[in-house]
Amino acid sequence: MKPLQKVGVVLGALLILAWCLLPVAWILSLSLKDPNAVAAGSPGFLPGDAYVGFDNYELVWDNDQFRRAILNSIGISLIATLLSVIIATLAAYAIARLEFKGKKFVLTMALVIAMFPVVSLVGPLFDMWRTVGLYDTWPGLIIPYMSFTLPLAIWTLSAFFREIPWEMEQAAQVDGATAWQAFRKVIVPLAAPGVFTAAILTFFFAWNDFVFGISLTSTETARPIPAALSFFVGADPFNRPASLLAAGAVLSTIPIVIIVLLFQRKIVAGLTSGAVKG
């Protein structure tokens, strides 16, 4: 590349990086400001005289409502992820390996369900869940999450299973393994990148959901963290404690950041596996 082209690439990369990180930097700056100063219209990006350190984080963490919401989000997201991955793995394997009528129709319907607008289901689910007793419960959120993440997980895993040579499973059965043992000890480990990708997508969807969380809960019993943040109020109900909300948003993002940092290689491997053959 010519020097001028290199400068253009570097400047373009810096602009994209600044565009992506500016909201993150802004919310971090806001979380370090005094709530009263923010309510009074404290200007500027840097905290300046309104700087209060980590007091906002301590106030948020000492809030029982916030801690309960974090526990709800962790439990609901993990259960929804585990069940979705197990069911999607079995369903995707059947779609990839077995020949039966209507297989393309099943995949098409799965894709249609995954693209269905979430907000259109809130009203019917609200009425149905109150009737059957699932409103404001963990299962009342886990089931809708699985309904939207399962189709995407099935699509992702079926592509991985189709790439695994059929001969490897046959060789395992020739060596004395049953069909279940061949699937569990040979096929699933080979499809691990796809399984991990499906798990990450499911967990992110469940953790970041706001529509179901705000519509299908009424107390802290099952309310997840995105919905719980909307109930944070300050001394004045007409002025939201913006700095406390920013601190809560940063704390609720930490588990996602930790997961990405710990498993970034597997995430990249799962997202790029199968893109190039050979």
Contacts in CASP RR format, 6 or more apart in sequence:
PFRMAT RR
TARGET T0000
AUTHOR 0000-0000-0000
METHOD contacts of the structure
MODEL  1
MKPLQKVGVVLGALLILAWCLLPVAWILSLSLKDPNAVAAGSPGFLPGDA
YVGFDNYELVWDNDQFRRAILNSIGISLIATLLSVIIATLAAYAIARLEF
KGKKFVLTMALVIAMFPVVSLVGPLFDMWRTVGLYDTWPGLIIPYMSFTL
PLAIWTLSAFFREIPWEMEQAAQVDGATAWQAFRKVIVPLAAPGVFTAAI
LTFFFAWNDFVFGISLTSTETARPIPAALSFFVGADPFNRPASLLAAGAV
LSTIPIVIIVLLFQRKIVAGLTSGAVKG
1 9 0 8 1.000
25 45 0 8 1.000
26 45 0 8 1.000
27 246 0 8 1.000
27 249 0 8 1.000
27 250 0 8 1.000
28 246 0 8 1.000
28 250 0 8 1.000
29 45 0 8 1.000
29 46 0 8 1.000
29 47 0 8 1.000
30 38 0 8 1.000
30 242 0 8 1.000
30 243 0 8 1.000
30 246 0 8 1.000
31 56 0 8 1.000
31 57 0 8 1.000
31 243 0 8 1.000
31 246 0 8 1.000
31 247 0 8 1.000
31 248 0 8 1.000
31 249 0 8 1.000
31 250 0 8 1.000
32 47 0 8 1.000
32 51 0 8 1.000
32 52 0 8 1.000
32 53 0 8 1.000
32 54 0 8 1.000
32 56 0 8 1.000
32 243 0 8 1.000
33 42 0 8 1.000
33 47 0 8 1.000
33 50 0 8 1.000
33 51 0 8 1.000
33 52 0 8 1.000
33 56 0 8 1.000
33 243 0 8 1.000
34 42 0 8 1.000
34 50 0 8 1.000
34 51 0 8 1.000
34 52 0 8 1.000
34 243 0 8 1.000
35 56 0 8 1.000
35 234 0 8 1.000
35 241 0 8 1.000
35 242 0 8 1.000
35 243 0 8 1.000
35 244 0 8 1.000
37 49 0 8 1.000
37 50 0 8 1.000
38 50 0 8 1.000
38 241 0 8 1.000
38 242 0 8 1.000
38 243 0 8 1.000
39 236 0 8 1.000
39 239 0 8 1.000
39 241 0 8 1.000
39 242 0 8 1.000
42 49 0 8 1.000
42 50 0 8 1.000
47 53 0 8 1.000
52 243 0 8 1.000
56 243 0 8 1.000
56 244 0 8 1.000
56 246 0 8 1.000
56 247 0 8 1.000
57 247 0 8 1.000
57 248 0 8 1.000
57 250 0 8 1.000
57 251 0 8 1.000
59 244 0 8 1.000
59 247 0 8 1.000
60 66 0 8 1.000
60 244 0 8 1.000
60 247 0 8 1.000
60 248 0 8 1.000
60 251 0 8 1.000
61 67 0 8 1.000
61 251 0 8 1.000
64 220 0 8 1.000
65 220 0 8 1.000
65 228 0 8 1.000
65 231 0 8 1.000
66 225 0 8 1.000
66 228 0 8 1.000
66 248 0 8 1.000
66 251 0 8 1.000
68 220 0 8 1.000
68 223 0 8 1.000
68 228 0 8 1.000
69 220 0 8 1.000
69 223 0 8 1.000
69 224 0 8 1.000
69 225 0 8 1.000
69 227 0 8 1.000
69 228 0 8 1.000
69 229 0 8 1.000
70 225 0 8 1.000
70 251 0 8 1.000
70 252 0 8 1.000
72 138 0 8 1.000
72 220 0 8 1.000
72 221 0 8 1.000
72 222 0 8 1.000
72 223 0 8 1.000
72 224 0 8 1.000
72 225 0 8 1.000
73 206 0 8 1.000
73 207 0 8 1.000
73 224 0 8 1.000
73 225 0 8 1.000
73 226 0 8 1.000
73 252 0 8 1.000
74 255 0 8 1.000
75 138 0 8 1.000
76 138 0 8 1.000
76 141 0 8 1.000
76 142 0 8 1.000
76 145 0 8 1.000
76 206 0 8 1.000
76 222 0 8 1.000
76 224 0 8 1.000
77 145 0 8 1.000
77 203 0 8 1.000
77 206 0 8 1.000
77 207 0 8 1.000
78 203 0 8 1.000
79 138 0 8 1.000
79 142 0 8 1.000
80 141 0 8 1.000
80 142 0 8 1.000
80 145 0 8 1.000
80 146 0 8 1.000
80 149 0 8 1.000
80 202 0 8 1.000
80 203 0 8 1.000
80 206 0 8 1.000
81 149 0 8 1.000
81 199 0 8 1.000
81 202 0 8 1.000
81 203 0 8 1.000
81 206 0 8 1.000
83 142 0 8 1.000
83 146 0 8 1.000
84 145 0 8 1.000
84 146 0 8 1.000
84 149 0 8 1.000
84 150 0 8 1.000
84 153 0 8 1.000
84 198 0 8 1.000
84 199 0 8 1.000
84 202 0 8 1.000
85 153 0 8 1.000
85 195 0 8 1.000
85 198 0 8 1.000
85 199 0 8 1.000
85 202 0 8 1.000
87 146 0 8 1.000
87 150 0 8 1.000
88 150 0 8 1.000
88 153 0 8 1.000
88 154 0 8 1.000
88 156 0 8 1.000
88 157 0 8 1.000
88 198 0 8 1.000
89 157 0 8 1.000
89 188 0 8 1.000
89 191 0 8 1.000
89 195 0 8 1.000
89 198 0 8 1.000
91 150 0 8 1.000
91 154 0 8 1.000
92 153 0 8 1.000
92 154 0 8 1.000
92 155 0 8 1.000
92 156 0 8 1.000
92 157 0 8 1.000
92 158 0 8 1.000
92 160 0 8 1.000
92 161 0 8 1.000
93 157 0 8 1.000
93 161 0 8 1.000
93 183 0 8 1.000
93 187 0 8 1.000
95 103 0 8 1.000
95 106 0 8 1.000
95 107 0 8 1.000
95 154 0 8 1.000
95 158 0 8 1.000
95 161 0 8 1.000
96 158 0 8 1.000
96 161 0 8 1.000
96 162 0 8 1.000
97 161 0 8 1.000
97 166 0 8 1.000
107 154 0 8 1.000
107 155 0 8 1.000
107 158 0 8 1.000
109 151 0 8 1.000
110 150 0 8 1.000
110 151 0 8 1.000
110 154 0 8 1.000
110 155 0 8 1.000
111 151 0 8 1.000
111 155 0 8 1.000
113 147 0 8 1.000
113 148 0 8 1.000
113 151 0 8 1.000
114 148 0 8 1.000
114 151 0 8 1.000
114 152 0 8 1.000
114 155 0 8 1.000
116 148 0 8 1.000
118 148 0 8 1.000
118 211 0 8 1.000
118 212 0 8 1.000
119 211 0 8 1.000
121 144 0 8 1.000
122 211 0 8 1.000
122 212 0 8 1.000
122 215 0 8 1.000
122 216 0 8 1.000
123 215 0 8 1.000
125 144 0 8 1.000
125 212 0 8 1.000
125 215 0 8 1.000
125 216 0 8 1.000
126 135 0 8 1.000
126 215 0 8 1.000
126 216 0 8 1.000
128 134 0 8 1.000
129 135 0 8 1.000
129 140 0 8 1.000
129 216 0 8 1.000
134 140 0 8 1.000
134 143 0 8 1.000
135 216 0 8 1.000
135 217 0 8 1.000
135 218 0 8 1.000
136 216 0 8 1.000
136 217 0 8 1.000
136 218 0 8 1.000
136 219 0 8 1.000
136 221 0 8 1.000
136 222 0 8 1.000
137 221 0 8 1.000
137 222 0 8 1.000
138 222 0 8 1.000
140 216 0 8 1.000
140 222 0 8 1.000
141 206 0 8 1.000
141 209 0 8 1.000
141 212 0 8 1.000
141 213 0 8 1.000
141 216 0 8 1.000
141 217 0 8 1.000
141 222 0 8 1.000
141 224 0 8 1.000
144 212 0 8 1.000
144 216 0 8 1.000
145 202 0 8 1.000
145 205 0 8 1.000
145 206 0 8 1.000
145 209 0 8 1.000
145 212 0 8 1.000
146 202 0 8 1.000
148 205 0 8 1.000
149 198 0 8 1.000
149 201 0 8 1.000
149 202 0 8 1.000
149 205 0 8 1.000
149 206 0 8 1.000
152 198 0 8 1.000
152 201 0 8 1.000
153 198 0 8 1.000
153 201 0 8 1.000
153 202 0 8 1.000
156 194 0 8 1.000
156 197 0 8 1.000
156 198 0 8 1.000
156 201 0 8 1.000
157 191 0 8 1.000
157 194 0 8 1.000
157 195 0 8 1.000
157 198 0 8 1.000
159 274 0 8 1.000
160 191 0 8 1.000
160 193 0 8 1.000
160 194 0 8 1.000
160 195 0 8 1.000
160 273 0 8 1.000
160 274 0 8 1.000
161 187 0 8 1.000
161 191 0 8 1.000
163 274 0 8 1.000
164 187 0 8 1.000
164 190 0 8 1.000
164 191 0 8 1.000
168 186 0 8 1.000
168 187 0 8 1.000
168 190 0 8 1.000
169 182 0 8 1.000
169 183 0 8 1.000
169 186 0 8 1.000
169 187 0 8 1.000
172 181 0 8 1.000
172 182 0 8 1.000
172 185 0 8 1.000
172 186 0 8 1.000
173 179 0 8 1.000
173 182 0 8 1.000
177 185 0 8 1.000
177 186 0 8 1.000
188 195 0 8 1.000
193 266 0 8 1.000
193 269 0 8 1.000
193 270 0 8 1.000
193 273 0 8 1.000
194 270 0 8 1.000
194 273 0 8 1.000
196 263 0 8 1.000
196 266 0 8 1.000
196 267 0 8 1.000
196 269 0 8 1.000
196 270 0 8 1.000
197 267 0 8 1.000
197 270 0 8 1.000
197 271 0 8 1.000
200 259 0 8 1.000
200 263 0 8 1.000
200 267 0 8 1.000
203 259 0 8 1.000
204 256 0 8 1.000
207 224 0 8 1.000
207 225 0 8 1.000
207 255 0 8 1.000
207 256 0 8 1.000
208 226 0 8 1.000
209 224 0 8 1.000
209 226 0 8 1.000
210 226 0 8 1.000
210 227 0 8 1.000
210 230 0 8 1.000
213 223 0 8 1.000
213 224 0 8 1.000
213 226 0 8 1.000
213 227 0 8 1.000
214 226 0 8 1.000
214 227 0 8 1.000
214 230 0 8 1.000
216 222 0 8 1.000
217 223 0 8 1.000
217 224 0 8 1.000
217 227 0 8 1.000
220 228 0 8 1.000
223 231 0 8 1.000
225 252 0 8 1.000
226 252 0 8 1.000
229 245 0 8 1.000
229 248 0 8 1.000
229 249 0 8 1.000
229 252 0 8 1.000
232 240 0 8 1.000
232 241 0 8 1.000
232 244 0 8 1.000
232 245 0 8 1.000
232 248 0 8 1.000
233 240 0 8 1.000
233 241 0 8 1.000
234 240 0 8 1.000
234 241 0 8 1.000
234 244 0 8 1.000
260 267 0 8 1.000
END
